[in-house]
Amino acid sequence: MIDLRSDTITKPTPAMKEAMMAAPVGDDVFGEDPTINALEQKAADYFGMESAIFCPSGTMTNQIAIRVHTAPHTEVICDEKSHIYLYEGGGIAYNSFASVRLLHGDRGRITAEMIQDNINNPDDVHAPISTLVSLENTMNKGGGCVYDFKEIEKISTLCKEKKLKLHLDGARLFNALVATNDDPKQYGKHFDSISICLSKGLGCPVGSLLLGTKVDIKKARRVRKVLGGGMRQAGFLAAAGIYALDHHINRLADDHDRAKKIANALEDLSFVDSVLPVETNIVIFKLANNGLSVDFVEKLKQHGILAVPFGKHDVRFVTHLDFDDDMLQDLILKLKTI
């Protein structure tokens, strides 16, 4: 099977396994796991932020950030395609008792002007208090599209002027950094918190990190405990993260190149109506003649290809560490036979 359902399906490389098994460990809830401590410091330093906390998932790091930055009767401003809204089980309402203001951006990317127009009057008792703005980079539902950093700077300036917190769901932020060559430390200057995922493009088996100020990460540790995210000798997992940060970032360019080649092949096929522009490792295409994605994904499976429906007529492929050039050529040949 050629598995393109997600970049979460990768297995640890032999070298990553070796690093994991050699890791010194301790009890992280007591702050005594040296490998987790090293990973948290390494990630914080990479983005020029003060502190970090290791968690089991990106959903948890996002939800912790929202809980730290909001309170009941407040509102989160984000795009309608945001992962925090669509794919985290209603966690904003369940965990933080906060409202959500959904914006209609360009493939999930919102602008400072749009945010400005949707900040509630804090003196209006009829409306929740606008407290937090959340961006997603890359934007999953937008086909892995990337924010222009100049727009992020504008949004950051607006948030500071309006005393709003700014969070980044950076599940695939490393893909964005490789695509644009932006300085990661610039991100640390403009966001109050950043969530980064280790188990997507970087190929780790488990784990995400929340980055922020020492004060906010101290609060985050309490929230993580409440959510059941406090792990014990989890340094074996953290060692995979350290290895990935050292060895798996630059290779993301290979995933991007293969995704673009898939998109080019799809554009010439009769069953494809259109393909979203490919900037990183996600390919989303719309089926011709109002074809149903559920049926088409089943047909792909019969040809040895795994994908996911991404809307009634849309299908998503995601390239990753375990998808190589031989698989790419095999995939293109198989697609031409459908």
SEFI-383739 format. One record per residue (C-alpha): y, z, x; residue number from 1; residue in one letter. Coordinates in nm, 4 decimals. Each point is the difference from the previous one (the first is absolute). Example, Ala and Ser with C-alpha at 12.3 -4.5 7.8 and 13.67 -1.06 7.14 Angstrom:
! SEFI-383739
-0.4500; 0.7800; 1.2300; 1; A
0.3440; -0.0660; 0.1370; 2; S
END
This chain:
! SEFI-383739
0.0000; 0.0000; 0.0000; 1; M
0.3584; -0.0743; 0.1059; 2; I
0.1813; 0.3104; -0.1247; 3; D
0.3718; -0.0542; -0.0601; 4; L
0.0463; 0.2600; -0.2744; 5; R
0.2168; 0.2223; 0.2194; 6; S
0.0775; 0.1003; 0.3575; 7; D
-0.1468; 0.3416; -0.0894; 8; T
-0.3575; -0.1282; 0.0296; 9; I
-0.0043; -0.0104; 0.3823; 10; T
-0.2442; 0.2025; 0.2099; 11; K
0.0958; 0.1895; 0.3173; 12; P
-0.0472; -0.2032; 0.3175; 13; T
-0.2432; 0.1296; 0.2654; 14; P
0.2940; 0.1100; 0.2175; 15; A
0.1588; 0.1824; -0.2942; 16; M
-0.3299; 0.1784; -0.0729; 17; K
-0.0222; 0.1063; 0.3630; 18; E
0.3507; 0.1464; -0.0167; 19; A
-0.0856; 0.1814; -0.3226; 20; M
-0.3146; 0.1603; 0.1374; 21; M
0.1807; 0.1175; 0.3142; 22; A
0.2862; 0.1665; -0.1888; 23; A
0.0667; 0.3732; 0.0453; 24; P
0.0350; 0.1647; -0.3415; 25; V
0.1104; 0.3215; -0.1671; 26; G
0.1029; 0.1285; -0.3422; 27; D
0.2967; -0.2084; -0.1147; 28; D
0.0926; 0.2319; -0.2880; 29; V
0.0715; 0.2589; 0.2687; 30; F
0.1816; -0.2680; 0.2004; 31; G
-0.2676; 0.0235; 0.2704; 32; E
-0.1434; -0.3526; 0.0153; 33; D
0.1376; -0.1449; 0.3254; 34; P
-0.0845; -0.3598; -0.0895; 35; T
0.1743; 0.0161; -0.3367; 36; I
0.3003; 0.1639; 0.1638; 37; N
0.0081; -0.2782; 0.2586; 38; A
-0.0239; -0.2718; -0.2657; 39; L
0.2781; 0.1542; -0.2070; 40; E
0.2291; 0.0247; 0.3014; 41; Q
-0.0852; -0.3527; 0.1149; 42; K
0.0777; -0.1499; -0.3423; 43; A
0.3236; 0.1969; -0.0369; 44; A
0.1158; -0.1066; 0.3467; 45; D
-0.0883; -0.3644; -0.0699; 46; Y
0.2484; -0.0077; -0.2876; 47; F
0.2502; 0.2392; 0.1553; 48; G
-0.0569; 0.2669; -0.2646; 49; M
-0.0276; 0.3755; 0.0401; 50; E
-0.3406; 0.0776; -0.1429; 51; S
-0.3106; -0.1320; -0.1778; 52; A
-0.2990; 0.1128; -0.2038; 53; I
-0.3464; -0.1583; -0.0103; 54; F
-0.1533; -0.0529; -0.3457; 55; C
-0.3141; -0.1636; -0.1435; 56; P
0.1820; -0.2851; -0.1762; 57; S
0.3226; -0.1916; -0.0449; 58; G
0.0080; 0.1008; -0.3647; 59; T
0.0125; 0.3621; 0.1121; 60; M
0.2757; -0.0570; 0.2564; 61; T
0.2097; -0.1897; -0.2553; 62; N
-0.0525; 0.2620; -0.2682; 63; Q
0.0805; 0.2842; 0.2390; 64; I
0.3244; -0.1728; 0.0989; 65; A
0.0992; -0.0472; -0.3632; 66; I
-0.0794; 0.3642; -0.0758; 67; R
0.2081; 0.1179; 0.2976; 68; V
0.3003; -0.2178; -0.0883; 69; H
0.0099; 0.0479; -0.3786; 70; T
-0.0123; 0.2637; -0.2730; 71; A
-0.0562; -0.0046; -0.3772; 72; P
0.2782; -0.1850; -0.1865; 73; H
0.0620; -0.2295; 0.2966; 74; T
-0.0728; -0.3720; 0.0438; 75; E
-0.1588; -0.2284; 0.2590; 76; V
0.1480; -0.3485; 0.0370; 77; I
-0.2487; -0.2660; 0.1105; 78; C
-0.1161; -0.3529; -0.0733; 79; D
-0.2307; -0.0607; -0.2949; 80; E
-0.2665; -0.1330; 0.2400; 81; K
-0.0012; 0.3141; 0.2156; 82; S
-0.3303; 0.1538; 0.1009; 83; H
0.1359; 0.3484; -0.0785; 84; I
0.0438; -0.1111; -0.3617; 85; Y
-0.2916; -0.2388; -0.0596; 86; L
-0.2852; 0.1324; 0.2108; 87; Y
0.0333; 0.3754; 0.0422; 88; E
-0.1376; 0.1198; -0.3318; 89; G
0.3308; 0.0982; -0.1584; 90; G
0.0496; 0.2485; 0.2818; 91; G
0.3804; 0.0021; -0.0215; 92; I
-0.0214; 0.1493; -0.3480; 93; A
-0.3079; 0.2147; 0.0641; 94; Y
0.0961; 0.1483; 0.3370; 95; N
0.3800; 0.0028; -0.0100; 96; S
0.0973; -0.0080; -0.3697; 97; F
0.2520; -0.2687; 0.0920; 98; A
0.1143; -0.3101; -0.1851; 99; S
-0.0060; -0.3539; 0.1436; 100; V
0.2692; -0.2707; -0.0119; 101; R
-0.1717; -0.3352; 0.0501; 102; L
0.1938; -0.2913; 0.1498; 103; L
-0.0928; -0.3683; 0.0010; 104; H
0.0381; -0.1091; 0.3619; 105; G
-0.0870; -0.3094; 0.1973; 106; D
-0.3795; 0.0240; 0.0274; 107; R
0.0407; 0.3772; -0.0008; 108; G
0.2960; 0.0259; 0.2366; 109; R
0.3072; 0.1663; -0.1474; 110; I
0.3591; -0.0096; 0.1243; 111; T
0.2795; 0.2505; 0.0501; 112; A
0.1945; -0.1691; -0.2792; 113; E
-0.2891; 0.0418; -0.2433; 114; M
-0.0359; 0.3662; 0.0917; 115; I
0.3741; 0.0562; -0.0368; 116; Q
-0.0136; -0.1373; -0.3542; 117; D
-0.2831; 0.2355; -0.0962; 118; N
0.1156; 0.3373; 0.1281; 119; I
0.0451; 0.2342; -0.2942; 120; N
0.3164; 0.1994; -0.0605; 121; N
-0.0989; 0.3515; 0.1099; 122; P
0.2294; 0.1484; -0.2660; 123; D
-0.1765; -0.1836; -0.2836; 124; D
-0.2495; 0.2476; -0.1492; 125; V
-0.1773; -0.2856; -0.1797; 126; H
-0.1286; -0.1502; 0.3268; 127; A
-0.2137; 0.1364; 0.2834; 128; P
0.1774; 0.0558; 0.3299; 129; I
-0.0537; -0.2842; 0.2474; 130; S
-0.1448; 0.1694; 0.3070; 131; T
-0.2288; -0.2298; 0.1957; 132; L
-0.0206; -0.3695; 0.0900; 133; V
-0.3393; -0.1316; 0.1123; 134; S
-0.0592; -0.3321; 0.1766; 135; L
-0.3308; -0.1660; 0.0924; 136; E
-0.0339; -0.2042; 0.3192; 137; N
-0.1978; -0.2185; 0.0074; 138; T
-0.0100; -0.0493; -0.3766; 139; M
-0.3619; -0.0302; -0.1114; 140; N
0.0642; -0.1579; -0.3427; 141; K
0.2526; -0.2338; 0.1589; 142; G
-0.2603; -0.1609; 0.2222; 143; G
0.0688; 0.2155; 0.3042; 144; G
0.3675; -0.0972; 0.0138; 145; C
0.2312; 0.1819; 0.2403; 146; V
0.3429; 0.1587; -0.0468; 147; Y
0.2983; -0.1365; 0.1916; 148; D
0.1030; 0.3020; 0.2057; 149; F
0.3679; -0.0689; -0.0696; 150; K
-0.0704; 0.0702; -0.3672; 151; E
-0.1761; 0.3229; 0.0922; 152; I
0.3120; 0.1037; 0.1918; 153; E
0.2144; -0.0682; -0.3081; 154; K
-0.2361; 0.2007; -0.2190; 155; I
0.0009; 0.2873; 0.2492; 156; S
0.3800; 0.0058; 0.0091; 157; T
0.0151; 0.0054; -0.3800; 158; L
-0.2550; 0.2816; -0.0238; 159; C
0.1969; 0.2123; 0.2451; 160; K
0.3229; -0.0637; -0.1932; 161; E
-0.1638; 0.0925; -0.3311; 162; K
-0.2021; 0.2891; 0.1482; 163; K
-0.3322; -0.1619; -0.0896; 164; L
-0.3151; 0.0409; 0.2087; 165; K
-0.1632; -0.3194; 0.1325; 166; L
-0.3791; -0.0279; 0.0350; 167; H
-0.2035; -0.2865; 0.1430; 168; L
-0.3519; -0.0794; -0.1132; 169; D
-0.0973; -0.1592; 0.3296; 170; G
-0.3699; -0.0452; -0.0695; 171; A
0.0232; -0.3316; 0.1860; 172; R
0.3169; 0.0731; 0.1965; 173; L
-0.1647; -0.0995; 0.3278; 174; F
-0.0591; -0.3473; -0.1463; 175; N
0.3722; -0.0197; -0.0750; 176; A
0.0937; 0.1144; 0.3505; 177; L
-0.2261; -0.2592; 0.1620; 178; V
0.1369; -0.2748; -0.2269; 179; A
0.3677; 0.0806; 0.0644; 180; T
-0.0060; 0.1715; 0.3400; 181; N
0.2310; 0.2678; -0.1421; 182; D
0.0354; 0.3271; 0.1908; 183; D
-0.2076; 0.2737; -0.1698; 184; P
0.2492; 0.2643; 0.1087; 185; K
0.2647; -0.1717; -0.2137; 186; Q
-0.2176; 0.0803; -0.3004; 187; Y
0.0007; 0.3645; 0.0962; 188; G
0.3797; -0.0004; -0.0007; 189; K
0.0300; -0.1349; -0.3534; 190; H
-0.2800; 0.1665; -0.1988; 191; F
-0.0385; 0.3659; -0.0944; 192; D
-0.3773; -0.0470; -0.0101; 193; S
-0.2481; -0.2719; 0.0901; 194; I
-0.3642; -0.0304; -0.1021; 195; S
-0.2191; -0.2035; 0.2370; 196; I
-0.3636; -0.0920; -0.0591; 197; C
-0.2570; -0.0064; 0.2793; 198; L
-0.2923; -0.1323; -0.2060; 199; S
0.1511; -0.3367; -0.0937; 200; K
0.1203; -0.2376; 0.2712; 201; G
-0.0739; 0.2417; 0.2830; 202; L
-0.3684; 0.0211; -0.0876; 203; G
-0.0570; 0.3769; -0.0133; 204; C
-0.2677; 0.1406; -0.2318; 205; P
0.2293; 0.2595; -0.1631; 206; V
0.3533; 0.1258; 0.0052; 207; G
0.3743; -0.0322; -0.0492; 208; S
0.3013; 0.1815; 0.1404; 209; L
0.3221; 0.1196; -0.1598; 210; L
0.2962; 0.0051; 0.2387; 211; L
0.3253; 0.1866; -0.0531; 212; G
0.2175; 0.2914; 0.1066; 213; T
-0.1548; 0.3274; 0.1125; 214; K
0.1324; 0.1660; -0.3154; 215; V
-0.1504; -0.2606; -0.2330; 216; D
-0.3347; -0.0121; 0.1804; 217; I
-0.0229; 0.3792; -0.0237; 218; K
0.0403; -0.0383; -0.3760; 219; K
-0.2500; -0.2866; 0.0082; 220; A
-0.2668; 0.2279; 0.1498; 221; R
0.0255; 0.2301; -0.2993; 222; R
-0.0249; -0.2934; -0.2425; 223; V
-0.2962; -0.1449; 0.1924; 224; R
-0.1781; 0.3342; -0.0344; 225; K
0.0583; 0.0049; -0.3759; 226; V
-0.1377; -0.3548; -0.0287; 227; L
-0.3128; 0.0967; 0.1937; 228; G
0.0899; -0.2095; 0.3021; 229; G
-0.0324; 0.2695; 0.2629; 230; G
-0.2888; -0.1044; 0.2256; 231; M
-0.1695; 0.2023; 0.2714; 232; R
-0.1499; -0.1636; 0.3129; 233; Q
0.1469; -0.3389; -0.0899; 234; A
0.0940; -0.0862; 0.3565; 235; G
-0.2907; -0.2449; 0.0047; 236; F
0.1955; -0.2036; -0.2563; 237; L
0.3306; 0.0513; 0.1778; 238; A
-0.1503; -0.1352; 0.3217; 239; A
-0.0606; -0.3298; -0.1781; 240; A
0.3705; -0.0039; -0.0891; 241; G
0.1069; 0.0596; 0.3593; 242; I
-0.2291; -0.2791; 0.1176; 243; Y
0.1341; -0.2357; -0.2681; 244; A
0.3640; 0.0691; 0.0883; 245; L
-0.0822; -0.0762; 0.3631; 246; D
-0.2137; -0.3118; -0.0534; 247; H
0.0220; -0.1494; -0.3498; 248; H
0.3674; -0.0665; -0.0727; 249; I
0.0679; -0.3214; 0.1927; 250; N
-0.3235; -0.1618; -0.1221; 251; R
0.1413; -0.0008; -0.3546; 252; L
0.1618; -0.3314; 0.0938; 253; A
-0.3502; -0.1528; -0.0088; 254; D
-0.0456; 0.1156; -0.3599; 255; D
0.3357; -0.1539; -0.0927; 256; H
-0.0909; -0.3308; 0.1614; 257; D
-0.3338; -0.0171; -0.1831; 258; R
0.1663; 0.0837; -0.3313; 259; A
0.2435; -0.2878; 0.0447; 260; K
-0.2861; -0.2374; 0.0742; 261; K
-0.1753; 0.1113; -0.3194; 262; I
0.3197; -0.0604; -0.1965; 263; A
0.0361; -0.3491; 0.1475; 264; N
-0.3573; -0.0834; -0.1000; 265; A
0.0460; 0.1352; -0.3527; 266; L
0.3058; -0.2136; -0.0657; 267; E
-0.2128; -0.3159; 0.0161; 268; D
-0.2693; 0.1186; -0.2431; 269; L
-0.0139; -0.1119; -0.3635; 270; S
-0.0689; 0.3458; -0.1447; 271; F
0.3205; 0.1441; 0.1493; 272; V
0.3297; -0.0223; -0.1857; 273; D
0.2161; 0.1755; 0.2615; 274; S
-0.0125; 0.2359; 0.2983; 275; V
0.2529; 0.2715; 0.0726; 276; L
0.1719; -0.0391; 0.3385; 277; P
-0.2108; 0.1720; 0.2662; 278; V
0.1855; 0.2232; 0.2449; 279; E
-0.2719; 0.2422; 0.1081; 280; T
-0.3691; 0.0486; -0.0869; 281; N
-0.0014; -0.0370; -0.3806; 282; I
-0.0622; -0.3262; -0.1861; 283; V
0.0606; -0.0117; -0.3758; 284; I
-0.0612; -0.3220; -0.1908; 285; F
0.0289; -0.0986; -0.3648; 286; K
-0.2816; -0.1955; -0.1612; 287; L
0.0675; -0.3414; -0.1538; 288; A
-0.0431; -0.0710; -0.3722; 289; N
0.0414; 0.3693; -0.0893; 290; N
-0.3335; 0.0829; 0.1610; 291; G
-0.1045; 0.3628; -0.0354; 292; L
-0.0093; 0.1922; 0.3265; 293; S
-0.2920; 0.2190; -0.1107; 294; V
-0.2196; -0.3063; -0.0548; 295; D
0.1142; -0.1668; 0.3208; 296; F
-0.0679; 0.3086; 0.2122; 297; V
-0.3545; 0.0022; -0.1353; 298; E
-0.0350; -0.3670; 0.0972; 299; K
0.1256; 0.0807; 0.3498; 300; L
-0.2638; 0.2716; 0.0268; 301; K
-0.2697; -0.2560; -0.0766; 302; Q
0.1277; -0.1949; 0.3008; 303; H
-0.0132; 0.3048; 0.2272; 304; G
0.3717; 0.0901; -0.0225; 305; I
0.1339; 0.3347; -0.1220; 306; L
0.3550; 0.0212; -0.1387; 307; A
0.1839; 0.1964; -0.2690; 308; V
0.1759; -0.1105; -0.3191; 309; P
0.3715; 0.0685; 0.0435; 310; F
0.1259; -0.0813; -0.3456; 311; G
-0.1351; -0.2039; -0.2894; 312; K
0.0188; -0.3268; 0.1942; 313; H
0.0537; 0.1233; 0.3583; 314; D
-0.2469; 0.0678; 0.2813; 315; V
0.0605; 0.1923; 0.3241; 316; R
-0.1504; -0.0459; 0.3471; 317; F
0.0779; 0.2479; 0.2794; 318; V
-0.0796; -0.0779; 0.3644; 319; T
-0.0992; 0.2832; 0.2321; 320; H
-0.1636; 0.1215; 0.3204; 321; L
-0.3531; -0.1018; -0.1061; 322; D
0.0963; -0.3555; -0.1049; 323; F
-0.0160; -0.2374; 0.2965; 324; D
0.0571; -0.3703; 0.0689; 325; D
-0.3616; -0.0958; -0.0729; 326; D
0.0270; 0.1654; -0.3422; 327; M
0.3315; -0.1772; -0.0552; 328; L
-0.1570; -0.3414; 0.0550; 329; Q
-0.2965; 0.0934; -0.2197; 330; D
0.2365; 0.1165; -0.2739; 331; L
0.2013; -0.3223; 0.0002; 332; I
-0.3178; -0.2089; -0.0191; 333; L
-0.1309; 0.2060; -0.2910; 334; K
0.3304; -0.0207; -0.1896; 335; L
-0.0114; -0.3791; 0.0242; 336; K
-0.3390; -0.0025; -0.1762; 337; T
0.1197; 0.1923; -0.3081; 338; I
END
